[in-house]
Amino acid sequence: MMLYPAMSLLNKYVENRYLLVNVVARRARQIAEQADEEGYPLCEKPVTTAINEVAAGKLTAENIDTHIAK
């Protein structure tokens, strides 16, 4: 199975793969909650969007917002 983006690219921005999972999951929840609150449909899954943000260098473990509104 091929992973895109490659894990080596993702690890440039989040070095630990377990931390990467946490960062992506947290951001995916934020994306889903924001879409639900504002009532707009998502073009792709929140996890895909979060992974692409990491691959683009927009999201790292240092700049993830740790507060998720409930």
PDB file of N, CA, C and O in Angstrom:
ATOM      1  N   MET A   1       0.845  -1.181   0.000  1.00  0.00           N
ATOM      2  CA  MET A   1       0.000   0.000   0.000  1.00  0.00           C
ATOM      3  C   MET A   1       0.890   1.244   0.000  1.00  0.00           C
ATOM      4  O   MET A   1       1.878   1.316   0.732  1.00  0.00           O
ATOM      5  N   MET A   2       0.530   2.200  -0.817  1.00  0.00           N
ATOM      6  CA  MET A   2       1.298   3.445  -0.920  1.00  0.00           C
ATOM      7  C   MET A   2       0.619   4.514  -0.071  1.00  0.00           C
ATOM      8  O   MET A   2      -0.597   4.692  -0.137  1.00  0.00           O
ATOM      9  N   LEU A   3       1.392   5.202   0.704  1.00  0.00           N
ATOM     10  CA  LEU A   3       0.865   6.284   1.536  1.00  0.00           C
ATOM     11  C   LEU A   3       1.243   7.604   0.898  1.00  0.00           C
ATOM     12  O   LEU A   3       2.415   7.863   0.624  1.00  0.00           O
ATOM     13  N   TYR A   4       0.246   8.432   0.664  1.00  0.00           N
ATOM     14  CA  TYR A   4       0.535   9.763   0.154  1.00  0.00           C
ATOM     15  C   TYR A   4      -0.113  10.764   1.076  1.00  0.00           C
ATOM     16  O   TYR A   4      -1.300  10.621   1.369  1.00  0.00           O
ATOM     17  N   PRO A   5       0.566  11.730   1.533  1.00  0.00           N
ATOM     18  CA  PRO A   5       1.993  11.975   1.340  1.00  0.00           C
ATOM     19  C   PRO A   5       2.831  10.967   2.109  1.00  0.00           C
ATOM     20  O   PRO A   5       2.354  10.347   3.060  1.00  0.00           O
ATOM     21  N   ALA A   6       4.058  10.808   1.700  1.00  0.00           N
ATOM     22  CA  ALA A   6       4.953   9.823   2.301  1.00  0.00           C
ATOM     23  C   ALA A   6       5.242  10.165   3.758  1.00  0.00           C
ATOM     24  O   ALA A   6       5.302  11.333   4.143  1.00  0.00           O
ATOM     25  N   MET A   7       5.419   9.123   4.551  1.00  0.00           N
ATOM     26  CA  MET A   7       5.704   9.305   5.972  1.00  0.00           C
ATOM     27  C   MET A   7       6.987  10.113   6.171  1.00  0.00           C
ATOM     28  O   MET A   7       7.078  10.895   7.118  1.00  0.00           O
ATOM     29  N   SER A   8       7.958   9.942   5.313  1.00  0.00           N
ATOM     30  CA  SER A   8       9.211  10.701   5.449  1.00  0.00           C
ATOM     31  C   SER A   8       8.964  12.199   5.298  1.00  0.00           C
ATOM     32  O   SER A   8       9.623  13.002   5.959  1.00  0.00           O
ATOM     33  N   LEU A   9       8.031  12.581   4.444  1.00  0.00           N
ATOM     34  CA  LEU A   9       7.686  14.000   4.294  1.00  0.00           C
ATOM     35  C   LEU A   9       6.966  14.514   5.542  1.00  0.00           C
ATOM     36  O   LEU A   9       7.255  15.611   6.020  1.00  0.00           O
ATOM     37  N   LEU A  10       6.044  13.736   6.060  1.00  0.00           N
ATOM     38  CA  LEU A  10       5.302  14.142   7.259  1.00  0.00           C
ATOM     39  C   LEU A  10       6.219  14.248   8.469  1.00  0.00           C
ATOM     40  O   LEU A  10       6.041  15.121   9.318  1.00  0.00           O
ATOM     41  N   ASN A  11       7.206  13.347   8.542  1.00  0.00           N
ATOM     42  CA  ASN A  11       8.125  13.360   9.682  1.00  0.00           C
ATOM     43  C   ASN A  11       9.075  14.547   9.675  1.00  0.00           C
ATOM     44  O   ASN A  11       9.749  14.787  10.677  1.00  0.00           O
ATOM     45  N   LYS A  12       9.152  15.290   8.593  1.00  0.00           N
ATOM     46  CA  LYS A  12       9.947  16.520   8.579  1.00  0.00           C
ATOM     47  C   LYS A  12       9.305  17.580   9.474  1.00  0.00           C
ATOM     48  O   LYS A  12      10.001  18.419  10.045  1.00  0.00           O
ATOM     49  N   TYR A  13       7.988  17.539   9.595  1.00  0.00           N
ATOM     50  CA  TYR A  13       7.254  18.549  10.358  1.00  0.00           C
ATOM     51  C   TYR A  13       6.858  18.068  11.749  1.00  0.00           C
ATOM     52  O   TYR A  13       6.792  18.864  12.686  1.00  0.00           O
ATOM     53  N   VAL A  14       6.595  16.774  11.889  1.00  0.00           N
ATOM     54  CA  VAL A  14       6.299  16.172  13.189  1.00  0.00           C
ATOM     55  C   VAL A  14       7.164  14.923  13.270  1.00  0.00           C
ATOM     56  O   VAL A  14       6.881  13.924  12.608  1.00  0.00           O
ATOM     57  N   GLU A  15       8.210  14.975  14.074  1.00  0.00           N
ATOM     58  CA  GLU A  15       9.235  13.935  14.066  1.00  0.00           C
ATOM     59  C   GLU A  15       8.770  12.583  14.582  1.00  0.00           C
ATOM     60  O   GLU A  15       9.202  11.550  14.072  1.00  0.00           O
ATOM     61  N   ASN A  16       7.925  12.572  15.552  1.00  0.00           N
ATOM     62  CA  ASN A  16       7.467  11.331  16.166  1.00  0.00           C
ATOM     63  C   ASN A  16       6.155  10.898  15.527  1.00  0.00           C
ATOM     64  O   ASN A  16       5.211  11.687  15.475  1.00  0.00           O
ATOM     65  N   ARG A  17       6.073   9.654  15.038  1.00  0.00           N
ATOM     66  CA  ARG A  17       4.861   9.219  14.348  1.00  0.00           C
ATOM     67  C   ARG A  17       3.653   9.147  15.276  1.00  0.00           C
ATOM     68  O   ARG A  17       2.524   9.337  14.823  1.00  0.00           O
ATOM     69  N   TYR A  18       3.859   8.882  16.540  1.00  0.00           N
ATOM     70  CA  TYR A  18       2.743   8.837  17.481  1.00  0.00           C
ATOM     71  C   TYR A  18       2.219  10.248  17.760  1.00  0.00           C
ATOM     72  O   TYR A  18       1.013  10.456  17.891  1.00  0.00           O
ATOM     73  N   LEU A  19       3.119  11.194  17.848  1.00  0.00           N
ATOM     74  CA  LEU A  19       2.724  12.585  17.999  1.00  0.00           C
ATOM     75  C   LEU A  19       2.013  13.061  16.733  1.00  0.00           C
ATOM     76  O   LEU A  19       1.063  13.840  16.808  1.00  0.00           O
ATOM     77  N   LEU A  20       2.466  12.599  15.587  1.00  0.00           N
ATOM     78  CA  LEU A  20       1.820  12.926  14.315  1.00  0.00           C
ATOM     79  C   LEU A  20       0.362  12.484  14.316  1.00  0.00           C
ATOM     80  O   LEU A  20      -0.515  13.231  13.882  1.00  0.00           O
ATOM     81  N   VAL A  21       0.104  11.294  14.794  1.00  0.00           N
ATOM     82  CA  VAL A  21      -1.274  10.788  14.871  1.00  0.00           C
ATOM     83  C   VAL A  21      -2.115  11.693  15.756  1.00  0.00           C
ATOM     84  O   VAL A  21      -3.252  12.013  15.408  1.00  0.00           O
ATOM     85  N   ASN A  22      -1.581  12.105  16.882  1.00  0.00           N
ATOM     86  CA  ASN A  22      -2.321  12.981  17.795  1.00  0.00           C
ATOM     87  C   ASN A  22      -2.583  14.349  17.187  1.00  0.00           C
ATOM     88  O   ASN A  22      -3.681  14.890  17.316  1.00  0.00           O
ATOM     89  N   VAL A  23      -1.581  14.907  16.528  1.00  0.00           N
ATOM     90  CA  VAL A  23      -1.725  16.225  15.898  1.00  0.00           C
ATOM     91  C   VAL A  23      -2.778  16.168  14.802  1.00  0.00           C
ATOM     92  O   VAL A  23      -3.646  17.038  14.730  1.00  0.00           O
ATOM     93  N   VAL A  24      -2.709  15.154  13.948  1.00  0.00           N
ATOM     94  CA  VAL A  24      -3.666  15.020  12.850  1.00  0.00           C
ATOM     95  C   VAL A  24      -5.076  14.784  13.392  1.00  0.00           C
ATOM     96  O   VAL A  24      -6.032  15.381  12.898  1.00  0.00           O
ATOM     97  N   ALA A  25      -5.215  13.933  14.388  1.00  0.00           N
ATOM     98  CA  ALA A  25      -6.541  13.661  14.954  1.00  0.00           C
ATOM     99  C   ALA A  25      -7.141  14.910  15.590  1.00  0.00           C
ATOM    100  O   ALA A  25      -8.330  15.183  15.427  1.00  0.00           O
ATOM    101  N   ARG A  26      -6.325  15.660  16.307  1.00  0.00           N
ATOM    102  CA  ARG A  26      -6.807  16.878  16.956  1.00  0.00           C
ATOM    103  C   ARG A  26      -7.266  17.906  15.919  1.00  0.00           C
ATOM    104  O   ARG A  26      -8.317  18.528  16.070  1.00  0.00           O
ATOM    105  N   ARG A  27      -6.465  18.073  14.870  1.00  0.00           N
ATOM    106  CA  ARG A  27      -6.817  19.034  13.818  1.00  0.00           C
ATOM    107  C   ARG A  27      -8.056  18.567  13.047  1.00  0.00           C
ATOM    108  O   ARG A  27      -8.904  19.380  12.679  1.00  0.00           O
ATOM    109  N   ALA A  28      -8.156  17.268  12.807  1.00  0.00           N
ATOM    110  CA  ALA A  28      -9.322  16.736  12.099  1.00  0.00           C
ATOM    111  C   ALA A  28     -10.600  17.001  12.902  1.00  0.00           C
ATOM    112  O   ALA A  28     -11.636  17.334  12.327  1.00  0.00           O
ATOM    113  N   ARG A  29     -10.527  16.855  14.215  1.00  0.00           N
ATOM    114  CA  ARG A  29     -11.693  17.173  15.065  1.00  0.00           C
ATOM    115  C   ARG A  29     -12.045  18.643  14.966  1.00  0.00           C
ATOM    116  O   ARG A  29     -13.223  18.995  14.890  1.00  0.00           O
ATOM    117  N   GLN A  30     -11.038  19.509  14.965  1.00  0.00           N
ATOM    118  CA  GLN A  30     -11.286  20.945  14.836  1.00  0.00           C
ATOM    119  C   GLN A  30     -11.972  21.261  13.506  1.00  0.00           C
ATOM    120  O   GLN A  30     -12.917  22.048  13.462  1.00  0.00           O
ATOM    121  N   ILE A  31     -11.497  20.651  12.436  1.00  0.00           N
ATOM    122  CA  ILE A  31     -12.077  20.887  11.109  1.00  0.00           C
ATOM    123  C   ILE A  31     -13.525  20.422  11.074  1.00  0.00           C
ATOM    124  O   ILE A  31     -14.394  21.135  10.572  1.00  0.00           O
ATOM    125  N   ALA A  32     -13.791  19.231  11.605  1.00  0.00           N
ATOM    126  CA  ALA A  32     -15.150  18.685  11.604  1.00  0.00           C
ATOM    127  C   ALA A  32     -16.098  19.525  12.454  1.00  0.00           C
ATOM    128  O   ALA A  32     -17.235  19.778  12.058  1.00  0.00           O
ATOM    129  N   GLU A  33     -15.628  19.955  13.623  1.00  0.00           N
ATOM    130  CA  GLU A  33     -16.472  20.777  14.491  1.00  0.00           C
ATOM    131  C   GLU A  33     -16.770  22.129  13.861  1.00  0.00           C
ATOM    132  O   GLU A  33     -17.898  22.615  13.948  1.00  0.00           O
ATOM    133  N   GLN A  34     -15.789  22.735  13.236  1.00  0.00           N
ATOM    134  CA  GLN A  34     -15.983  24.028  12.593  1.00  0.00           C
ATOM    135  C   GLN A  34     -16.984  23.907  11.439  1.00  0.00           C
ATOM    136  O   GLN A  34     -17.849  24.767  11.273  1.00  0.00           O
ATOM    137  N   ALA A  35     -16.866  22.854  10.655  1.00  0.00           N
ATOM    138  CA  ALA A  35     -17.796  22.646   9.538  1.00  0.00           C
ATOM    139  C   ALA A  35     -19.211  22.418  10.059  1.00  0.00           C
ATOM    140  O   ALA A  35     -20.182  22.895   9.470  1.00  0.00           O
ATOM    141  N   ASP A  36     -19.322  21.692  11.156  1.00  0.00           N
ATOM    142  CA  ASP A  36     -20.634  21.424  11.742  1.00  0.00           C
ATOM    143  C   ASP A  36     -21.258  22.697  12.309  1.00  0.00           C
ATOM    144  O   ASP A  36     -22.449  22.943  12.119  1.00  0.00           O
ATOM    145  N   GLU A  37     -20.464  23.502  13.001  1.00  0.00           N
ATOM    146  CA  GLU A  37     -20.971  24.748  13.585  1.00  0.00           C
ATOM    147  C   GLU A  37     -21.395  25.747  12.515  1.00  0.00           C
ATOM    148  O   GLU A  37     -22.415  26.422  12.653  1.00  0.00           O
ATOM    149  N   GLU A  38     -20.606  25.835  11.452  1.00  0.00           N
ATOM    150  CA  GLU A  38     -20.898  26.807  10.400  1.00  0.00           C
ATOM    151  C   GLU A  38     -21.839  26.252   9.336  1.00  0.00           C
ATOM    152  O   GLU A  38     -22.311  26.997   8.477  1.00  0.00           O
ATOM    153  N   GLY A  39     -22.114  24.957   9.385  1.00  0.00           N
ATOM    154  CA  GLY A  39     -23.093  24.346   8.508  1.00  0.00           C
ATOM    155  C   GLY A  39     -22.684  24.218   7.052  1.00  0.00           C
ATOM    156  O   GLY A  39     -23.531  24.317   6.164  1.00  0.00           O
ATOM    157  N   TYR A  40     -21.407  23.999   6.791  1.00  0.00           N
ATOM    158  CA  TYR A  40     -20.997  23.814   5.403  1.00  0.00           C
ATOM    159  C   TYR A  40     -20.470  22.384   5.208  1.00  0.00           C
ATOM    160  O   TYR A  40     -19.877  21.807   6.118  1.00  0.00           O
ATOM    161  N   PRO A  41     -20.692  21.821   4.013  1.00  0.00           N
ATOM    162  CA  PRO A  41     -20.217  20.457   3.744  1.00  0.00           C
ATOM    163  C   PRO A  41     -18.716  20.444   3.468  1.00  0.00           C
ATOM    164  O   PRO A  41     -18.154  21.419   2.970  1.00  0.00           O
ATOM    165  N   LEU A  42     -18.090  19.344   3.795  1.00  0.00           N
ATOM    166  CA  LEU A  42     -16.659  19.187   3.558  1.00  0.00           C
ATOM    167  C   LEU A  42     -16.431  18.492   2.225  1.00  0.00           C
ATOM    168  O   LEU A  42     -17.133  17.538   1.891  1.00  0.00           O
ATOM    169  N   CYS A  43     -15.463  18.960   1.473  1.00  0.00           N
ATOM    170  CA  CYS A  43     -15.124  18.360   0.170  1.00  0.00           C
ATOM    171  C   CYS A  43     -14.371  17.045   0.349  1.00  0.00           C
ATOM    172  O   CYS A  43     -14.514  16.122  -0.453  1.00  0.00           O
ATOM    173  N   GLU A  44     -13.570  16.972   1.405  1.00  0.00           N
ATOM    174  CA  GLU A  44     -12.819  15.752   1.689  1.00  0.00           C
ATOM    175  C   GLU A  44     -12.882  15.474   3.184  1.00  0.00           C
ATOM    176  O   GLU A  44     -13.313  16.325   3.962  1.00  0.00           O
ATOM    177  N   LYS A  45     -12.459  14.305   3.575  1.00  0.00           N
ATOM    178  CA  LYS A  45     -12.514  13.924   4.978  1.00  0.00           C
ATOM    179  C   LYS A  45     -11.583  14.818   5.805  1.00  0.00           C
ATOM    180  O   LYS A  45     -10.525  15.227   5.326  1.00  0.00           O
ATOM    181  N   PRO A  46     -11.979  15.118   7.039  1.00  0.00           N
ATOM    182  CA  PRO A  46     -11.154  15.988   7.891  1.00  0.00           C
ATOM    183  C   PRO A  46      -9.734  15.462   8.111  1.00  0.00           C
ATOM    184  O   PRO A  46      -8.792  16.249   8.200  1.00  0.00           O
ATOM    185  N   VAL A  47      -9.576  14.145   8.198  1.00  0.00           N
ATOM    186  CA  VAL A  47      -8.246  13.572   8.402  1.00  0.00           C
ATOM    187  C   VAL A  47      -7.368  13.842   7.180  1.00  0.00           C
ATOM    188  O   VAL A  47      -6.186  14.157   7.322  1.00  0.00           O
ATOM    189  N   THR A  48      -7.933  13.721   5.996  1.00  0.00           N
ATOM    190  CA  THR A  48      -7.184  14.000   4.770  1.00  0.00           C
ATOM    191  C   THR A  48      -6.736  15.455   4.732  1.00  0.00           C
ATOM    192  O   THR A  48      -5.596  15.754   4.375  1.00  0.00           O
ATOM    193  N   THR A  49      -7.633  16.351   5.098  1.00  0.00           N
ATOM    194  CA  THR A  49      -7.290  17.774   5.129  1.00  0.00           C
ATOM    195  C   THR A  49      -6.168  18.032   6.129  1.00  0.00           C
ATOM    196  O   THR A  49      -5.233  18.775   5.832  1.00  0.00           O
ATOM    197  N   ALA A  50      -6.255  17.425   7.311  1.00  0.00           N
ATOM    198  CA  ALA A  50      -5.235  17.624   8.343  1.00  0.00           C
ATOM    199  C   ALA A  50      -3.879  17.075   7.893  1.00  0.00           C
ATOM    200  O   ALA A  50      -2.852  17.714   8.117  1.00  0.00           O
ATOM    201  N   ILE A  51      -3.866  15.908   7.268  1.00  0.00           N
ATOM    202  CA  ILE A  51      -2.608  15.335   6.783  1.00  0.00           C
ATOM    203  C   ILE A  51      -1.994  16.230   5.714  1.00  0.00           C
ATOM    204  O   ILE A  51      -0.782  16.444   5.696  1.00  0.00           O
ATOM    205  N   ASN A  52      -2.824  16.744   4.835  1.00  0.00           N
ATOM    206  CA  ASN A  52      -2.314  17.641   3.794  1.00  0.00           C
ATOM    207  C   ASN A  52      -1.764  18.933   4.381  1.00  0.00           C
ATOM    208  O   ASN A  52      -0.815  19.498   3.837  1.00  0.00           O
ATOM    209  N   GLU A  53      -2.342  19.414   5.481  1.00  0.00           N
ATOM    210  CA  GLU A  53      -1.816  20.603   6.153  1.00  0.00           C
ATOM    211  C   GLU A  53      -0.438  20.329   6.733  1.00  0.00           C
ATOM    212  O   GLU A  53       0.441  21.189   6.682  1.00  0.00           O
ATOM    213  N   VAL A  54      -0.245  19.134   7.285  1.00  0.00           N
ATOM    214  CA  VAL A  54       1.084  18.765   7.803  1.00  0.00           C
ATOM    215  C   VAL A  54       2.078  18.689   6.655  1.00  0.00           C
ATOM    216  O   VAL A  54       3.186  19.214   6.755  1.00  0.00           O
ATOM    217  N   ALA A  55       1.688  18.039   5.566  1.00  0.00           N
ATOM    218  CA  ALA A  55       2.590  17.874   4.415  1.00  0.00           C
ATOM    219  C   ALA A  55       2.982  19.216   3.800  1.00  0.00           C
ATOM    220  O   ALA A  55       4.082  19.359   3.267  1.00  0.00           O
ATOM    221  N   ALA A  56       2.086  20.195   3.876  1.00  0.00           N
ATOM    222  CA  ALA A  56       2.372  21.521   3.327  1.00  0.00           C
ATOM    223  C   ALA A  56       3.162  22.393   4.302  1.00  0.00           C
ATOM    224  O   ALA A  56       3.554  23.506   3.954  1.00  0.00           O
ATOM    225  N   GLY A  57       3.396  21.903   5.511  1.00  0.00           N
ATOM    226  CA  GLY A  57       4.150  22.665   6.497  1.00  0.00           C
ATOM    227  C   GLY A  57       3.308  23.672   7.260  1.00  0.00           C
ATOM    228  O   GLY A  57       3.851  24.484   8.008  1.00  0.00           O
ATOM    229  N   LYS A  58       2.001  23.637   7.088  1.00  0.00           N
ATOM    230  CA  LYS A  58       1.109  24.577   7.768  1.00  0.00           C
ATOM    231  C   LYS A  58       0.803  24.144   9.197  1.00  0.00           C
ATOM    232  O   LYS A  58       0.372  24.960  10.012  1.00  0.00           O
ATOM    233  N   LEU A  59       1.021  22.876   9.505  1.00  0.00           N
ATOM    234  CA  LEU A  59       0.638  22.330  10.797  1.00  0.00           C
ATOM    235  C   LEU A  59       1.798  21.534  11.371  1.00  0.00           C
ATOM    236  O   LEU A  59       2.316  20.623  10.726  1.00  0.00           O
ATOM    237  N   THR A  60       2.204  21.883  12.589  1.00  0.00           N
ATOM    238  CA  THR A  60       3.235  21.146  13.303  1.00  0.00           C
ATOM    239  C   THR A  60       2.753  20.911  14.724  1.00  0.00           C
ATOM    240  O   THR A  60       1.709  21.423  15.128  1.00  0.00           O
ATOM    241  N   ALA A  61       3.514  20.140  15.474  1.00  0.00           N
ATOM    242  CA  ALA A  61       3.151  19.879  16.863  1.00  0.00           C
ATOM    243  C   ALA A  61       3.229  21.153  17.692  1.00  0.00           C
ATOM    244  O   ALA A  61       2.523  21.288  18.691  1.00  0.00           O
ATOM    245  N   GLU A  62       4.083  22.087  17.284  1.00  0.00           N
ATOM    246  CA  GLU A  62       4.251  23.320  18.044  1.00  0.00           C
ATOM    247  C   GLU A  62       3.134  24.317  17.801  1.00  0.00           C
ATOM    248  O   GLU A  62       2.831  25.114  18.689  1.00  0.00           O
ATOM    249  N   ASN A  63       2.508  24.302  16.626  1.00  0.00           N
ATOM    250  CA  ASN A  63       1.508  25.326  16.355  1.00  0.00           C
ATOM    251  C   ASN A  63       0.066  24.805  16.351  1.00  0.00           C
ATOM    252  O   ASN A  63      -0.842  25.543  15.968  1.00  0.00           O
ATOM    253  N   ILE A  64      -0.162  23.584  16.755  1.00  0.00           N
ATOM    254  CA  ILE A  64      -1.523  23.074  16.838  1.00  0.00           C
ATOM    255  C   ILE A  64      -2.223  23.682  18.055  1.00  0.00           C
ATOM    256  O   ILE A  64      -1.665  23.745  19.150  1.00  0.00           O
ATOM    257  N   ASP A  65      -3.430  24.116  17.834  1.00  0.00           N
ATOM    258  CA  ASP A  65      -4.212  24.662  18.927  1.00  0.00           C
ATOM    259  C   ASP A  65      -4.662  23.496  19.798  1.00  0.00           C
ATOM    260  O   ASP A  65      -5.374  22.610  19.325  1.00  0.00           O
ATOM    261  N   THR A  66      -4.259  23.489  21.055  1.00  0.00           N
ATOM    262  CA  THR A  66      -4.552  22.352  21.923  1.00  0.00           C
ATOM    263  C   THR A  66      -5.938  22.411  22.536  1.00  0.00           C
ATOM    264  O   THR A  66      -6.369  21.452  23.177  1.00  0.00           O
ATOM    265  N   HIS A  67      -6.636  23.504  22.354  1.00  0.00           N
ATOM    266  CA  HIS A  67      -7.976  23.628  22.918  1.00  0.00           C
ATOM    267  C   HIS A  67      -9.020  23.289  21.864  1.00  0.00           C
ATOM    268  O   HIS A  67      -9.093  23.933  20.818  1.00  0.00           O
ATOM    269  N   ILE A  68      -9.811  22.292  22.143  1.00  0.00           N
ATOM    270  CA  ILE A  68     -10.910  21.933  21.254  1.00  0.00           C
ATOM    271  C   ILE A  68     -12.208  22.224  21.990  1.00  0.00           C
ATOM    272  O   ILE A  68     -12.482  21.633  23.034  1.00  0.00           O
ATOM    273  N   ALA A  69     -12.991  23.118  21.455  1.00  0.00           N
ATOM    274  CA  ALA A  69     -14.263  23.484  22.099  1.00  0.00           C
ATOM    275  C   ALA A  69     -15.219  22.311  22.068  1.00  0.00           C
ATOM    276  O   ALA A  69     -15.314  21.586  21.077  1.00  0.00           O
ATOM    277  N   LYS A  70     -15.920  22.142  23.167  1.00  0.00           N
ATOM    278  CA  LYS A  70     -16.928  21.064  23.238  1.00  0.00           C
ATOM    279  C   LYS A  70     -18.275  21.636  23.463  1.00  0.00           C
ATOM    280  O   LYS A  70     -19.254  20.894  23.552  1.00  0.00           O
TER     281      LYS A  70
END
